Amino acid sequence: MRMKGHSRNRTLGLCPMSISLDHPFVGPHTESRAQTRDFAWHAYSVVAAATMVLVGLIWDISWHMSIGRDTFWTPAHLLIQAGGLTAGLGSGLLALQVTFRGTAWQKASTVSFWGFRAPFGAWVCIWGCGAMLTSAPFDDWWHNAYGLDVRIVSPPHLVLGFGMLGILLGALLRALALQNEVEDALRASASTLFAIASGLVVTIVSIFCFEWSNVNAMHGGLFYRTLSIPMPFLLVTIALAGRGRWAATTAALVYMIALAGTSWILMLFPATPKLGPIYQDITHYVPLNFPLLLVAPALAIDLTLRRIRHWSTWRAAPLLGVVFLATFIAAQWPFAAILMRFGRNWFFHADNFVYWQSHASERWMFTWQRSRAGDATLIVHLSTALLFATISGAAGLGWGRWMTRVRR
């Protein structure tokens, strides 16, 4: 994809693709910062829209776990689509305003696509909105053809998931560009906005990993191997790109608040199943799993990067992989035991049994799932997890360093 402008060529290093830009990232600092403040409203609006999408997603999953699939026109679905439309339409209006009425410096601080100009994050939001709108009729057709399943992973849900991820990534890029450009009193709030947007991305990625994150799997190596693929990348990227002192830690706290807070609120409202078979006596919304203790590795990565920020990737990545895995195991392993023994309450809601869960399955949820090979398999899984965490951390270092240069 090639995006054109008006003067000399410059490349914005996106992986795996590159976007050719004809303007430098910024013009003279004073005018460029003024134009960045002109776009600030859009950054805040798309982060708010991304929050609507994420809360709607958590609500929708809880709806399926408590009530079953009823109709597309559920409040949770409408909230998701409203968030997507808010981000997409707002970004489209910004593109029209910059293209037809923008000043020269406003156009210089955007990228071009099909002759229209807008910040790169706005284009990502538009693409995400398009994917979300496409998924709606696809999901209805899928359920009419194959039944009213309640699985997270299905083709239409994947299309919807990529669309929602696009909205959240677009919001992240808009907050990033604002944070990187401003240097005055707006910088602190822009850094906070970036951390919030980052926490929303961490939350949706963790939701994609739910089917591998049962409490009874947290003393097995497969759980840590799975989480070592996306999480070091996200946390290292956020810590490196964020202007705040505790960017990754703040993002991890936002993740915990978003997931646990929404679940606590949903449990206050009544809900009963409408789709059989029904094995559990559900009287209120069933919450999602309690958040993972990602705040521990996030804090460790924030502290570590302060000392090794200028190390080469091949030196820093193995250390970050060890730091992530060691602190994550140290926090999550004993916490899993606490959830298994004391977690059947409103706060931890470890007994969040869905309505179609049989009593045998209920017992399975509170039985440690370990490989028959025992410690040997655990060691193999943890060794693989360390390798994945190192590779993921290296990718996060590269992506985070690129993000520090984003101005559009």
N, C-alpha and C positions, 0 to 999 in steps of 0.2 A: 504494500500500500504506500503510495507516494503522496505527500502533502506539500503543496507549492505555496510560495509567498512572493516577495517583491525584490529582495536584494541578493546578498551572497549566500551560498550554501553552508549549512551546518547540520550535523547529524545528531539526533537525539537517540542515544544508545539504548533502544528497547530490545530485550531478548524475548523470543527468538527472532524478531523482525526488527528492521530499522526504519525510522521515519525521517525522510529528508526534509529539513526545514530551511527556508531561505532567509529567515531573520535570525539574528543572534537571540539568545534567550531574553536579554533585557537591553533596553536602551540606556540613556543616562539615568543614573540612580534616582534622582528626584522625580523625574517624570514617570519612570517605570513604577516606582512605589505608589505614586498617585493612582496610576491605572490599576495596580493590583488591588488597592482599596476599593476601586469601582467594582471589581469582581468579587469582593469579599462576601456580599450578600448571597451570591450563588454557592460559595463554599459552605456557608452555614445552612442554607436551605437543603442542599443535597445530603449533608450529614444528618439533618433532621429526617429527610425522606428515607435514608438508609436505616435509621432507627425504627421508623414505621415498618419497613420491610422486615427487619429482624424480629421485632416484637410480634408482628403478624405471623411469621414463620413459627416461632415458639408456640404461639397460641394455636396455630393450625395443627402442629404435631400433637399438642395436648388434646385438641378437639378430636383427632383421630383415635388417640389412646383412650378417650373417655366416652365418646359418643359414636364414633365411626363416621364413615363418609356419608354425608346427608345430601348435599347439593353444592354446586359451585358457589352459590350465592350465600355462603356463610360469612359472618362478620370477620373471621380471620382471613379468609381469602380476599375479601374486599379491602381489608387493611393492607395486605401485601400489595395488591394491585394499585391501591391508592398511593402507596409509597413509591412504587415504580413509575406511575404516571406523573407524580409530582416531580421526581428527579428528571424523567425524560422530557416532559413538557417545559420545565424550567430551563433545562439545558438547551432545548430547541429554540426557545425564545431568546436565550442569550446568544446563540449562534446567529439568529436573524438580526438581532440588535447590533452585534459586532460587524457582521457582514455588510449591512446596508447603512448603518448610522454610526459605526465606530470610528474613533479617531485613528490617526496613523499609529500612535503608540499602543493603542488597544489592539489593533490588528497585529502589531509586531509582537505582542505578548500572547498570541494564540497560534494555533496550527490550522492548516487548511485541509478540507476534505470535500471533494466534489464542488469546489468553488466557494464553499461556505467556511467561515472562520469561527473557531471557538477554542477555549482551553482544552487540552487533551482529555482531562478528566470528564469534561462535559460530553465529549464524543463517547467515552466509555459508558457513561450513564445512558446515553441514547441507545447504544447497542444493547445494553442490559435491559432497558425498557422494552425494546423490540422482542428480545428473547422471552421475556415474561409474558407479553401479550400473545406471542405465538404458542406458548405452553398451555394457555387456558383452554382453547378448543381441542388441542391435542390430548389434554388430560381427560376431558369429558368423553372424547371418542374412545380412549384407552379403557376407561372404566365401563363404558357401555359394551365394549367388545370383550373384555377379559374379566369383568367383575369388579366389585368395590373393595379392592385391596387397600391395606393401610400401611404398606411398606414405604420407607423413606426412599429407597433406591429403586426407581423404575424409569423407563425412558422419558415420559413427560415430566416426571419430577426432576430428572437430571437437566432437562432443558430449562425448567423453572429455576433450578438451583444455579445453573450457570448465569441465568439472567439476574438473579438476586446478587450473586457474587459480583457481576458486572456493576450493579448499582453501588455496592459497598466499595469496590475498588475505585470506581469513579469518584465517590465521595472522598476516599483516601487520597487520591491524586490531587483533587481540588484543595483539600486541607494542606497537603504537602507543598503545593506550589505557593499557597498563601504564606505558610510558615517560612519557606525558604527565601521569600522576597522581602518581607517586611522587616524592619529593624527598629521600629519605634514602640510605642506602648501597645500596639496591636500584636507584637510578637508573642507575648506570653499567652494571650488568648488563642492565637493561631497554633501555638505548640500544643496547647490543651486540646484544641479541636482535632489536631492530627492524632494525638494519643487516643481520643475517643473513637475516631474513625478506625484506627488500628485495632482497638478492642472489639469493634463490631466485626471486623474481618476475622479476628481470632475466634470469635464466637461462632460464626457461620461455618468455619473450617472444623471446629470441634463438633458441631452438629453433624457434619458429614461423616465424622468418625464415631458416631454414637453406637453403631451396630458392633463395633469392636471394643467398646468401652464399658461393658458391664462391670459392676463392682466385683463380682466373683472372678473376673479375669485379671484383676490388678496385682495378683501374686504370681502371674505367669508372664513369660518372656514375650509372647505374641503381642500383648497390650503395649509394652514399652517399645517394641520394634515398630508397631504401627504408628504410634504417636511421635516417634523419632524421625519420621519422614517429613511431616509438614511443620511441626512446632519449632524446632531450632531455626529453620529458615525464617519463619515469621518473627520470632522474638529477636533474632540477631538483626534482621532488616529494620525492625522498628527501633531498636536501641541505637543503631548506627545512624538512621535517617532522622530521628527525632531531635529537636533542638532542646527539649526539656531534659533535666538531669536524670529523670527516672521514667523515660519514655516507655520502655518495655514493661516495667512494673506497673505503671499507670494503665497501660493497655490490658494487662492481665487482670487488674482490679475491675476495669470496665467490663471485661468478659464475665467475671464472677457476679458482678452486680446485675448485668443484663440477664444472665441465665437464671440465677437464683431468685432475683427480685421479681422477674416476670412469673416464675413458677409459684412463688409465695402468694402473689396477688391472685393468680388464677385459681389456686386452691380455695379461695374464699367464696367462689361462685359455684352454684349447683350445676350438676351435669349428670345425665343418665344415658346408658347405651341405647342405641336405636338400630343396631345391626348385630345379628347373632353370628356365632354362638356366644352366650354371655355366661361367664363362670365367676365373675367377681361382682360383689355388691357395690357398684360405683354410685356415689351420691354427690361428688364434686369433681372438678377437673383434676385429672391425673397429671402430676408435674413431670417434667423431664428430670434426668439424673442430676444430682448435685454436681456443681462445677468441679473440674479437676484443679488441683493445687498448682496451676501453672505460675502462680505468683512467685513461688520459690525459685524455679530456674530463671524466671524473668529478672528477678532481683539480682541473682548471681551473674547473669549475662550483662546487666547494666553495670555492675561493679567491675567485672572482668574487662569489658571493653574500654573502660576509662584508662586502663593500664596498657592495653595491647592494640589500641585503635590504629596505630600506625605500623603494626606488624604486617608482614606479607601474609597472603591468604594461606599459603602452605604451612606457615608456622602457627597462625591463629586458629585455623579451622579445627585441628585435632584437639586443642585445648578447649575450645568452645563446645565441641562434641562431648568431651569428658565432663565439663561443667554442667551442661544441660542434663545429661543422663544421670549423673551422680546426684545432683540436687533434686531432680524429679523423682528418682527412686526413693531417696531419703525422705521426701515429703509424702509421696502418694502411697508407698507401701504400708507404713503404719496407719495412715489415714484410712486406707481401705479396710484394715482390721477394725478400726473404730466404727466405720459405717456398717460393717457386717454384724458387729455386736451391739452397737447402741444407736444405729441409724434409723430405726423404725419409729420416726416421730415427724412432726410437721416441719421442723427445721431442716433436717437432712433428707427426709422423704425417701429413704432407701427402699421402702416397701411400696414403691409406686407401680403396683401391679395393674396392667391394662385389663380391660374387661374380658377379653377373650383368653386370658391366661389361666390355664388349669391349675389345680392345686399341686400336681406333680411338677409343673413348670415353676410354680411359686417356690417349692422346696429347692429346685435346681438353682434359683437365683441366689440362694443363701448357702450354696455349697461351693467351696473353692474349686475352680476348674484348672487343674494342672495336668500336664502331659504324663502319660504312664511311664515315660522314660525318666521322669523326675528331674534331678538336678542337672544331668547332662544336657537335656534339651533346653533347660532354662539358661545355662551358660551359653549355648549356641545362639539362642534368641537374643540374649543381652549383648553378645559380641557383634551380632548383626546389627542390633540397635545402635551400638556405638559407631559402627561404620556408617550407617544411615545418618546419624546425628552429625558426624563429621562432614559428610558430603552436603547435607542440608545446611549446616553452618557455613560452609564455603560458598554455597550459592547465596545465602543471606548476606555474606560480606560483599560479594560482587553487586548484588541488587541494591543493598543499602548504600553503597558508595555512589552508585548511579543516582539514587534518589536524592542524595544531598545536592545534586546539580540541577534538579528539575525546577524550572521557573515558570512553566506554562500550564 
